Amino acid sequence: MAIFALGINHKTAPVSLREKVAFAPEQVHEALRELATVTAVTDAVILSTCNRTELYFNGTNHQAEQVIGWLAQFHQLDVTELQSHLYLHHDRQAAEHLMRVAAGLDSLVLGEPQILGQVKQAYNQSRQAGTINPQFERLFQKTFAVAKDVRTNTDIGANAVSVAFAAVSLARQIFGRLEKVQVLLIGAGETIELVARHLAEQGARELTVANRTYERAVQLAEQFNAKVITLSQVPAQLPQADIVISSTASTLPIVGKGMVEQALKKRRHKPMFLVDLAVPRDIEQQVGELEDAYLYTVDDLQSIVAKNVSSRQQAAEQAGDIIRLGAEDFLQWLQLQGSVDWVRDYRQRCEQIKTDLLGRALNQLAAGQDAEKVLAELANKLSNRLMHSPTKTIRQLLQQEASEPQTLINTLLDI
């Protein structure tokens, strides 16, 4: 059995493939149950964000191949095409990868903070689905502690940035001052909340929030004195929007080419800046073909966020040291669990030997045999049975010249 991390991310695949492999929030619970049933893995966690879809599980190499097949089948993709974009880590590499992800070291924007919350959400979903066992419980709790250590004791979060911040930075570059710019935010989740906060910090005042759940949109809008509309009202609001930033969990596009085309006509072709932070995409790709519509996806933001990477490399190196120590600590605990199992099994075998020989001795005494001879036979057989395997092992160790075997032998003989 091994711990595996299987995934696809912004480094290995374009958004056009990542959106096909993404799990909608309402899919995760059933997907976890199906994964465990089909492949019989003992632990399973699904992490699905804008930039990655990853499956963490405990199983064999054969089961890892089954998980790849299941992932392709679940999303109705060709398994050969999918495999060319996947990465697969196991044991130490898997633990370190998870910790790097949670600490923001594997993100599009180095050190971005919201990924830790997304990892915690994935963990909680797995607990609710019943696919977290003690081994993964320990792994994820250790991961959360390491991520906190990284953010507390390094500068990885200094001047924190995110994909949301990158989107606002790009808007600032295009429009300059944002005080009089009309902004339409589609969605009301964590990413859009970050966008709204960054917009407010940059002076934007004319914000409108559109969301499927009206109550959630109201909660968000109240923080920024924004207007609220429903998704069905987006077409009517679009002509007033200079900036459109969208991030929802919808499996289908919300803003289509025709909708934007009509809005641009009403705007008399005044340019519109659109940023799609969702995977799957909220805004049809064809919108980018329209004149006066400037559409950016999460992949397009890489050139902006790359400027932040160089200033965080030293912090990332410090974080890497913390992660390696954290992974080593977890692996030592894992090895100890194996040792505990071995000791328990050995003691159980010894107990069974004792029970068998004692039963034989009691039967002999009940048959009237000489008690002294019965006890002597019991002692001799018990000693021989218990000493056979350890004696054989000690002889093998004595043939080694290293100091560790001799230390072990001295410990064994210290009865």
Salt bridges, closest charged atoms under 4 A:
GLU19 OE2 - ARG281 NH2 3.03
GLU54 OE2 - ARG52 NH1 2.91
GLU54 OE2 - HIS97 NE2 2.68
ASP106 OD1 - LYS11 NZ 2.80
ASP106 OD2 - ARG52 NH1 2.86
GLU137 OE1 - ARG127 NE 3.92
GLU179 OE2 - ARG177 NH2 3.10
GLU193 OE2 - ARG197 NH2 3.39
GLU193 OE1 - ARG216 NH2 3.38
GLU201 OE1 - HIS198 ND1 3.58
ASP242 OD1 - ARG267 NH2 2.93
ASP242 OD1 - LYS270 NZ 3.52
GLU289 OE1 - LYS257 NZ 3.45
ASP292 OD2 - HIS269 ND1 3.31
ASP299 OD1 - ARG18 NH2 2.96
ASP321 OD1 - ARG324 NH2 2.35
GLU328 OE1 - ARG92 NH2 2.62
ASP329 OD2 - LYS142 NZ 2.90
ASP341 OD1 - ARG344 NH1 2.98
GLU351 OE1 - LYS354 NZ 3.11
GLU377 OE2 - ARG360 NH2 3.45
GLU377 OE2 - LYS381 NZ 2.82
